[in-house]
Every structure is written in structure tokens, then in C-alpha cells.
Amino acid sequence: MRFQPLALNCECGLRPLRVRQVGLTPQHQLVVLWWCPNCRRNISVVKDLADCWRDCPKPEDFQETAPVDAAGSPAEDTDFLHRLGVRFPDPLE
């Protein structure tokens, strides 16, 4: 599944090591709670679900993956391995 991660930071700039809880409010908001070991306090982020909906990425925002060759690995990786002397068996054998 493709997704865009939420940017979670404390005021001190530290990212959460572990999210304590995620929930929804009756006012249609997303709430994320964690403990900041640097500030030594509980941090909560509240975001309106309408803002979440607006911020959702569109399918075209994600780039396509690298082309895949017959061996099933990205073509760039296969070229690199060939330069190292690695040879894949012929699929017709």
C-alpha cells in the first residue's frame, strides 16, 4: 500500500520514538499522542479530518517503480550485477 507519512515532530524537533495512541474526536479530528523524552512531556497533535482528506496524495503523486526485466529485478540492478560478473540463467533453459 502506498501512503504519505504524517510529519510528527515535537516543538523541540524530536520525532516520536513510539506513538502512544491514535484516535478520533466527536469534532471530526485525528489525534496522535506520544511522550517526548527530550522535553519530558506528553505531546498531542490534532488535525481536522477535512485537512487530512485535502492532504491525501493523489495516485499521480507517486512515481512509478523502476522498469523490471525478465529476471524480476530492476533493470539498473541487473546491469550492475552483470558488470560484477553475475549471470542469470536463461529463462528458456
Secondary structure, DSSP 8 states (H G I E B T S, - for coil): ----------TTS---SSEEEEEE-TTSEEEEEEEETTTTEEEEEEEEHHHHHHH---GGGS-----B-TTSSBHHHHHHHHHTT-----TT-
